Amino acid sequence: MLGISYKIISSGATHDAQNMALVTKTGMIFLPSVKGISHSPMEWTSLEDIKKGVYVLTNTLKLLSSKK
């Protein structure tokens, strides 16, 4: 739909979604880290991938706000 490749995954990451899931549906948008490094000072995500993530989030919020 947005022309961005993606993968639907099941993740063990819960973050704040774990608590929010008690009151509403939740989801997370994951962005790729260079060399797969995460939760480390060496973690890095390219500006291009960050822009794609912002685009996905923005469009998701627009879609959700238009539903009644």
C-alpha contacts under 8 A as a table, 3 or more apart, distances in Angstrom:
res1	aa1	res2	aa2	distance
1	M	4	I	7.81
2	L	56	V	7.67
4	I	52	K	7.44
11	S	14	T	7.85
14	T	17	A	5.55
14	T	18	Q	5.03
15	H	18	Q	6.16
16	D	19	N	5.60
16	D	20	M	6.34
17	A	20	M	4.90
17	A	21	A	5.73
17	A	26	T	5.87
17	A	27	G	7.00
17	A	28	M	7.74
18	Q	21	A	5.42
18	Q	22	L	7.36
19	N	22	L	5.73
19	N	23	V	7.90
20	M	23	V	5.61
20	M	24	T	6.07
20	M	25	K	7.60
20	M	26	T	6.83
21	A	24	T	5.12
21	A	25	K	5.60
21	A	26	T	5.72
29	I	53	G	7.07
29	I	57	L	7.52
30	F	53	G	7.78
31	L	45	T	7.28
31	L	49	D	6.55
31	L	50	I	7.06
31	L	53	G	6.52
32	P	36	G	6.91
32	P	45	T	6.37
32	P	49	D	7.16
33	S	36	G	4.98
33	S	37	I	5.84
33	S	38	S	6.49
33	S	43	E	6.34
33	S	44	W	5.44
33	S	45	T	4.69
33	S	46	S	7.61
34	V	37	I	6.37
34	V	43	E	7.05
34	V	44	W	5.55
34	V	45	T	5.75
34	V	46	S	7.30
37	I	40	S	6.87
37	I	42	M	6.79
37	I	43	E	5.16
37	I	44	W	7.44
38	S	42	M	7.59
38	S	43	E	5.02
38	S	44	W	7.84
39	H	43	E	6.55
40	S	43	E	5.29
45	T	49	D	6.57
45	T	50	I	6.78
46	S	49	D	5.28
46	S	50	I	6.32
47	L	50	I	4.95
47	L	51	K	6.13
48	E	51	K	5.14
48	E	52	K	6.37
49	D	52	K	4.99
49	D	53	G	6.21
50	I	53	G	4.99
50	I	54	V	6.23
51	K	54	V	5.12
51	K	55	Y	6.17
52	K	55	Y	4.99
52	K	56	V	6.19
53	G	56	V	5.09
53	G	57	L	6.12
54	V	57	L	5.05
54	V	58	T	5.96
55	Y	58	T	5.16
55	Y	59	N	6.12
56	V	59	N	5.27
56	V	60	T	6.01
57	L	60	T	5.03
57	L	61	L	6.18
58	T	61	L	5.25
58	T	62	K	6.26
59	N	62	K	5.01
59	N	63	L	6.12
60	T	63	L	5.11
60	T	64	L	6.11
61	L	64	L	5.09
61	L	65	S	5.95
62	K	65	S	5.20
62	K	66	S	6.30
63	L	66	S	5.33
63	L	67	K	6.71
64	L	67	K	5.41
65	S	68	K	7.83
